[in-house]
Amino acid sequence: MKALLSTATGGPETLELGEVARPTPGKGQIVVDVKACAVNFPDVLIIEDKYQFKPQRPFAPGGEVAGIVAEVGEGVTDFKVGDRVIAACGNGGMAEAALVNAANSYPLPEGRDFAEGAALLMTYGTSIHALVDRGHIAEGDTLLVLGASGGVGIAAVELGKAFGARVVAGVSSEEKAAIARDAGADEVVVYGRQPFDKDQSKALANTFKEAVGPNGANVIYDAVGGDYAEPALRSIAWEGRYLVVGFPAGIPRLPLNLTLLKSCDVAGVFWGAFVAREPERNRANIARLFQLWEQGKIKPRVTGTYALADGGQAIAKLGDRSAVGKLVVTP
């Protein structure tokens, strides 16, 4: 079968369309004929050997897929051949077929297309885990979302509104501001491109403070990092929760005296490890997502689709932070 393969450490330009053996399901596994594979920031990192998991080469990137069950392994009772499913697979999704654990797979509701289904699990799974399990978001909270026009950012905006928060979105352009507003953001801050000097950092902090209001942000969802992190932290509320989600702008250094002054928490968000360690809690979160999806309170926004051979272009768009919404590869 065809797959987009990482054969050497490097950027998207190193990916090659090649042939690999079709997977065979083991105990508790299913093989899915892939109709759509969503692109996520871990795909940028995993091919550069910068992600927490480093699969043996050659491998295909792509951590979440939607498709049709082609084979079921021993002990699988929840799925049968021909079922429409969405699944988290870690890697291997940019191929004509993917091997996934049945425990990380879910029926794709009727009326939902494969592209939209493929775009649900990782971004919304990450964001509901972040906001609920790590951020303890509550109705009436003020939520500041950095990188609010990307996949996880849009998910955080929509979920924040669904949970009754006032949402302030941080984005880097007016085009991205429109995306954030469409997702439900109550207010939008358009920030410039880093690096920031001391005065620019202070000015951005003041802009965040003005946007979140005099009491500060109860929850800050940081999917950007870099020079944006400290100004955001300076806008946090007393006993606020700062969620560390990702670092496309670089890994920041936070002055810990700020956490003392605001008596706030800095909480890491590693959804992949949470899925492995707390599978039942994760499935409960996903069930809640399906309810919100059915109610129309969340909606994966697919803004671009790519052929399998062009999957590297989609990964490159995430890498240079020019992507908005979700990009999907369709083998």
Secondary structure per residue as TSV (DSSP state, phi and psi in degrees):
chain	resnum	aa	ss	phi	psi
A	1	M	-	360.0	159.5
A	2	K	E	-84.7	145.1
A	3	A	E	-152.1	150.3
A	4	L	E	-91.1	112.6
A	5	L	E	-111.2	140.1
A	6	S	E	-93.6	112.0
A	7	T	-	-106.9	-12.3
A	8	A	S	-152.3	151.9
A	9	T	S	-62.4	131.8
A	10	G	S	162.3	-171.9
A	11	G	S	-82.2	-172.0
A	12	P	G	-58.0	-26.8
A	13	E	G	-67.5	-14.6
A	14	T	G	-86.7	-9.0
A	15	L	E	-72.5	142.0
A	16	E	E	-131.2	137.1
A	17	L	E	-77.6	123.0
A	18	G	E	-144.5	-176.3
A	19	E	E	-109.8	134.8
A	20	V	-	-135.7	162.6
A	21	A	-	-67.6	141.8
A	22	R	-	-68.3	136.3
A	23	P	-	-69.6	155.3
A	24	T	-	-119.4	131.2
A	25	P	-	-74.3	138.3
A	26	G	-	-97.4	-166.1
A	27	K	T	-61.8	128.6
A	28	G	T	77.1	11.6
A	29	Q	E	-117.5	160.0
A	30	I	E	-133.4	154.2
A	31	V	E	-104.8	129.5
A	32	V	E	-113.8	125.8
A	33	D	E	-73.4	113.1
A	34	V	E	-77.5	124.5
A	35	K	E	-101.6	-25.3
A	36	A	E	-157.0	140.5
A	37	C	E	-130.7	119.7
A	38	A	E	-76.8	150.5
A	39	V	E	-103.9	133.6
A	40	N	-	-134.6	164.0
A	41	F	H	-59.6	-33.2
A	42	P	H	-55.6	-25.9
A	43	D	H	-66.0	-32.3
A	44	V	H	-64.0	-42.8
A	45	L	H	-79.0	-38.6
A	46	I	H	-66.7	-32.2
A	47	I	T	-78.3	-15.0
A	48	E	T	-99.4	7.1
A	49	D	T	60.1	33.7
A	50	K	-	-110.7	3.0
A	51	Y	S	-92.5	164.3
A	52	Q	S	-63.2	-31.4
A	53	F	-	-106.0	137.1
A	54	K	-	-126.3	90.0
A	55	P	-	-68.6	156.6
A	56	Q	-	-72.6	136.3
A	57	R	S	-82.4	153.9
A	58	P	S	-77.2	145.0
A	59	F	B	-141.3	158.7
A	60	A	-	-99.3	133.3
A	61	P	-	-69.6	-178.6
A	62	G	-	106.9	106.4
A	63	G	S	-102.8	-4.7
A	64	E	E	-148.3	138.4
A	65	V	E	-136.3	162.1
A	66	A	E	-132.7	143.0
A	67	G	E	178.5	-155.5
A	68	I	E	-119.8	133.2
A	69	V	E	-64.8	124.6
A	70	A	E	-103.9	-33.0
A	71	E	E	-147.9	150.6
A	72	V	E	-124.1	142.8
A	73	G	-	-91.5	178.0
A	74	E	T	-58.2	135.8
A	75	G	T	84.0	-2.4
A	76	V	-	-84.8	119.1
A	77	T	-	-118.4	-15.2
A	78	D	S	-83.5	-14.7
A	79	F	-	-134.2	153.6
A	80	K	-	-135.9	162.6
A	81	V	T	-56.2	132.5
A	82	G	T	100.0	-12.5
A	83	D	-	-68.3	143.5
A	84	R	E	-87.4	128.3
A	85	V	E	-139.1	160.4
A	86	I	E	-121.1	148.4
A	87	A	E	-153.7	146.9
A	88	A	E	-94.9	128.1
A	89	C	-	-125.1	-2.9
A	90	G	S	80.5	-60.5
A	91	N	S	-157.0	171.5
A	92	G	-	96.6	1.5
A	93	G	-	-77.5	-23.6
A	94	M	S	-86.3	69.7
A	95	A	B	-156.5	169.2
A	96	E	S	-72.0	-22.4
A	97	A	E	-146.7	148.5
A	98	A	E	-131.9	144.3
A	99	L	E	-95.9	124.6
A	100	V	E	-135.9	156.1
A	101	N	E	-78.5	133.5
A	102	A	G	-58.9	-30.9
A	103	A	G	-67.1	-21.5
A	104	N	G	-104.5	22.8
A	105	S	E	-120.4	152.1
A	106	Y	E	-143.6	145.0
A	107	P	E	-62.8	136.8
A	108	L	-	-84.7	118.5
A	109	P	-	-59.1	147.3
A	110	E	T	-60.6	142.9
A	111	G	T	89.3	-7.9
A	112	R	-	-103.2	132.0
A	113	D	-	-82.9	167.2
A	114	F	H	-65.4	-38.6
A	115	A	H	-62.8	-46.0
A	116	E	H	-64.6	-41.2
A	117	G	H	-62.9	-41.3
A	118	A	H	-63.8	-24.0
A	119	A	T	-90.5	7.2
A	120	L	T	-91.7	-52.9
A	121	L	H	-62.5	-54.3
A	122	M	H	-69.4	-47.5
A	123	T	H	-70.4	-49.2
A	124	Y	H	-74.1	-33.3
A	125	G	H	-63.0	-43.9
A	126	T	H	-61.1	-45.7
A	127	S	H	-73.2	-36.3
A	128	I	H	-70.5	-37.1
A	129	H	I	-62.4	-43.7
A	130	A	I	-61.5	-53.1
A	131	L	I	-72.4	-40.3
A	132	V	I	-87.2	-54.2
A	133	D	I	-77.7	-36.9
A	134	R	I	-102.4	-33.9
A	135	G	T	-97.0	-13.5
A	136	H	-	48.3	47.5
A	137	I	-	-63.8	144.0
A	138	A	-	-134.6	155.8
A	139	E	T	-57.4	134.6
A	140	G	T	92.6	-8.5
A	141	D	-	-67.9	157.2
A	142	T	E	-103.1	126.8
A	143	L	E	-115.3	125.8
A	144	L	E	-105.1	123.6
A	145	V	E	-114.2	118.4
A	146	L	E	-91.9	140.0
A	147	G	S	71.3	43.3
A	148	A	T	-77.8	-2.1
A	149	S	T	-105.2	-3.2
A	150	G	B	-83.5	-178.2
A	151	G	H	-58.8	-55.7
A	152	V	H	-69.6	-31.8
A	153	G	H	-65.6	-46.5
A	154	I	H	-60.3	-42.3
A	155	A	H	-59.6	-41.6
A	156	A	H	-65.7	-40.4
A	157	V	H	-61.5	-50.5
A	158	E	H	-62.7	-43.9
A	159	L	H	-68.7	-38.0
A	160	G	H	-57.5	-44.0
A	161	K	H	-65.9	-40.7
A	162	A	H	-61.9	-30.6
A	163	F	T	-91.7	6.2
A	164	G	T	87.9	19.2
A	165	A	-	-90.8	158.2
A	166	R	E	-88.0	127.1
A	167	V	E	-113.7	125.8
A	168	V	E	-108.9	124.2
A	169	A	E	-103.3	134.9
A	170	G	E	-109.1	126.0
A	171	V	E	-141.1	170.6
A	172	S	S	-108.1	5.6
A	173	S	S	-159.0	163.6
A	174	E	H	-68.0	-33.3
A	175	E	H	-60.5	-44.2
A	176	K	H	-70.2	-29.5
A	177	A	H	-62.5	-39.4
A	178	A	H	-63.6	-38.2
A	179	I	H	-63.3	-44.6
A	180	A	H	-65.0	-41.3
A	181	R	H	-64.4	-40.3
A	182	D	H	-62.5	-30.3
A	183	A	T	-77.7	-10.3
A	184	G	T	117.5	3.6
A	185	A	-	-58.8	136.8
A	186	D	S	-78.2	-31.1
A	187	E	E	-149.6	151.4
A	188	V	E	-129.6	135.4
A	189	V	E	-109.5	123.4
A	190	V	E	-99.9	112.9
A	191	Y	-	-103.9	159.6
A	192	G	-	-80.5	-178.9
A	193	R	-	-88.5	135.5
A	194	Q	S	-66.8	165.4
A	195	P	-	-80.1	153.7
A	196	F	-	-111.3	137.4
A	197	D	-	-82.3	-178.1
A	198	K	H	-59.8	-42.9
A	199	D	H	-67.8	-39.4
A	200	Q	H	-66.7	-38.6
A	201	S	H	-63.8	-42.6
A	202	K	H	-64.8	-39.8
A	203	A	H	-64.4	-41.0
A	204	L	H	-66.5	-39.2
A	205	A	H	-59.1	-42.9
A	206	N	H	-65.6	-36.3
A	207	T	H	-64.5	-44.1
A	208	F	H	-61.6	-43.6
A	209	K	H	-60.9	-42.0
A	210	E	H	-65.0	-39.2
A	211	A	H	-71.0	-40.2
A	212	V	H	-81.4	-20.2
A	213	G	-	101.1	169.8
A	214	P	T	-63.4	-23.5
A	215	N	T	-88.4	-7.9
A	216	G	-	85.4	175.4
A	217	A	E	-89.8	122.6
A	218	N	E	-67.7	-35.3
A	219	V	E	-133.6	132.4
A	220	I	E	-117.4	123.9
A	221	Y	E	-106.3	103.6
A	222	D	E	-105.0	101.0
A	223	A	S	-104.0	19.0
A	224	V	S	-121.7	-52.0
A	225	G	-	76.2	-146.1
A	226	G	G	58.3	-146.2
A	227	D	G	-75.0	-2.7
A	228	Y	G	-85.3	-18.4
A	229	A	H	-68.7	-50.8
A	230	E	H	-62.8	-45.5
A	231	P	H	-58.2	-38.0
A	232	A	H	-65.0	-45.2
A	233	L	H	-59.3	-33.5
A	234	R	T	-67.7	-13.8
A	235	S	T	-98.9	8.9
A	236	I	E	-76.6	153.4
A	237	A	E	-80.9	165.1
A	238	W	E	-57.6	128.6
A	239	E	E	59.2	30.9
A	240	G	E	-74.4	172.0
A	241	R	E	-124.0	119.0
A	242	Y	E	-101.1	116.0
A	243	L	E	-99.5	119.3
A	244	V	E	-91.7	106.9
A	245	V	-	-108.2	-40.5
A	246	G	-	-169.8	170.7
A	247	F	-	-136.2	49.2
A	248	P	T	-61.8	-23.0
A	249	A	T	-94.8	4.4
A	250	G	-	112.0	157.7
A	251	I	-	-80.9	119.1
A	252	P	-	-83.5	163.8
A	253	R	-	-113.8	113.6
A	254	L	-	-94.0	133.3
A	255	P	-	-72.7	112.2
A	256	L	H	-69.8	-14.4
A	257	N	H	-62.1	-28.7
A	258	L	H	-65.5	-36.2
A	259	T	H	-67.5	-33.0
A	260	L	H	-68.2	-46.3
A	261	L	H	-63.0	-33.0
A	262	K	H	-100.8	0.3
A	263	S	T	47.9	45.2
A	264	C	-	-105.8	166.3
A	265	D	E	-107.3	141.9
A	266	V	E	-110.8	116.6
A	267	A	E	-119.7	126.8
A	268	G	E	-77.1	147.3
A	269	V	-	-125.3	106.9
A	270	F	-	-126.5	87.1
A	271	W	H	-62.1	-40.3
A	272	G	H	-58.4	-43.6
A	273	A	H	-68.5	-36.6
A	274	F	H	-61.3	-42.4
A	275	V	H	-59.1	-43.4
A	276	A	H	-70.7	-38.7
A	277	R	H	-85.4	-31.9
A	278	E	-	-129.9	61.8
A	279	P	H	-60.5	-36.7
A	280	E	H	-70.8	-40.1
A	281	R	H	-64.2	-39.0
A	282	N	H	-64.0	-43.7
A	283	R	H	-63.3	-33.6
A	284	A	H	-65.1	-40.3
A	285	N	H	-63.1	-43.8
A	286	I	H	-64.7	-39.1
A	287	A	H	-60.1	-39.6
A	288	R	H	-65.5	-37.7
A	289	L	H	-62.0	-42.6
A	290	F	H	-61.9	-36.5
A	291	Q	H	-64.8	-44.9
A	292	L	H	-65.8	-35.6
A	293	W	H	-63.7	-45.4
A	294	E	H	-62.9	-35.6
A	295	Q	T	-80.1	-5.1
A	296	G	T	78.8	14.7
A	297	K	S	-86.1	-17.9
A	298	I	-	-131.9	152.1
A	299	K	-	-157.1	107.8
A	300	P	-	-56.0	130.7
A	301	R	-	-105.0	101.6
A	302	V	E	-88.2	115.8
A	303	T	E	-106.2	-6.3
A	304	G	E	-163.7	140.7
A	305	T	E	-122.6	144.6
A	306	Y	E	-132.2	144.8
A	307	A	E	-67.3	159.8
A	308	L	G	-55.4	-43.9
A	309	A	G	-64.0	-20.8
A	310	D	G	-102.9	12.8
A	311	G	H	-59.2	-31.2
A	312	G	H	-61.7	-32.5
A	313	Q	H	-64.2	-39.9
A	314	A	H	-66.1	-42.3
A	315	I	H	-62.3	-39.3
A	316	A	H	-62.7	-37.2
A	317	K	H	-64.8	-36.7
A	318	L	H	-69.0	-38.8
A	319	G	H	-63.9	-36.1
A	320	D	T	-95.2	9.4
A	321	R	T	63.4	28.4
A	322	S	-	-96.6	-7.8
A	323	A	-	-78.7	144.9
A	324	V	-	-123.8	148.4
A	325	G	B	64.2	-150.3
A	326	K	E	-113.0	138.6
A	327	L	E	-104.5	142.7
A	328	V	E	-132.6	136.0
A	329	V	E	-98.9	134.1
A	330	T	E	-119.5	95.4
A	331	P	-	-58.5	360.0
